[in-house]
Amino acid sequence: MKQHLLGILNIAALVIVLVVCCVNMNARIVTLEERTKELQLKVEEHERSIEKSNERDKMQDTIINKLNAEYNSKVAQELQEVAVRNGVGG
């Protein structure tokens, strides 16, 4: 009878330990899920920031290309005028 009672106490202690472990693991899982959501939001924020930067870069490239084209056209026209004044070229 005494051994039977000890066996039941051992099983009860084991069950209590397992319940505590399960509760602890569940709490950790919830914490990790919350942290994962936070990190996902940060990643999405960074992705939006990168997209905005890429759009800004494209707009800047377009402006620079237009300015370069204008400058090159102006320089070519000035060179043509100089060549005509000097009687060089055709």
N, C-alpha and C positions, 0 to 999 in steps of 0.2 A: 504494500500500500504506500509506504514511504517512497519507494522508487517510482511508483506511478505518479505520485504528487510531484516529485522532482522532475520527472519527464515533462509533465504538464507545465511546470514553472519554466523549464528551459525553452519549451516551445513558445510560451507566452512572451518570454524575454526576447526570443528571436523575432517574433511577430512585431513586438514594440520597436526593436532596432530596425527592422525592415520598413515599418511605417515611417519612422523618423527619417530614414534614408530616402524614402520616396518623397516625403514632404520637402526635404532639403533639395533633392534633384529637381522637383517641380518648381521650386522657388528659383533655382539657378536657370532653369529653362525659360521661365518668364522674364528674368533679368536679361538673359541673352537675346530673347526675342525683341525686347524693348530696345536694347543696344543696336540690334540689327536694323530695326526700323529707323533709328536715329542716323545710323551710318548710311542707310539707303537714301534718306532725305538729303544728307550732305553730298552724296554722290550725284544725285539728281540736280542739286543746286550748282555743283561744279560743272556738270555737263551743260547746264543752261549758260553758265558764265563763259565756258569755252565756245559755245555756239555764238554768243554775242561778240566775243573777241574775234572769231572767224569772220563774222559778218562785217565788223568794223575794219578788219584787215582787207577784206575784199573791196569795201568802199574806198579805203585809202589807196589801194592799188589802182583802182579805176581813176581816181583823181590824179594820182601821180602819172599814170599813163597819158591822161589828157593833157596835163601840164607839159610833159615831155614832148608830146606830139606838137603842141602849140609852140614850144621853144624851138624844136627842130625845124618846124615850118618857118618860123621867124628868122632863124639863123640861115636857113637855105635861101630865103628871099633876100636877106642882106648880102649873102655871098653872090647871089645872082646879080644884084644891083651893082656891087663892086666890080664884078666881072664885066658887066656891060659898060660901066664908066671907064674901065681900063682897056676896053676893046678886046677882051680875052674871052674865049669860050663861044658857045653858039647857042 
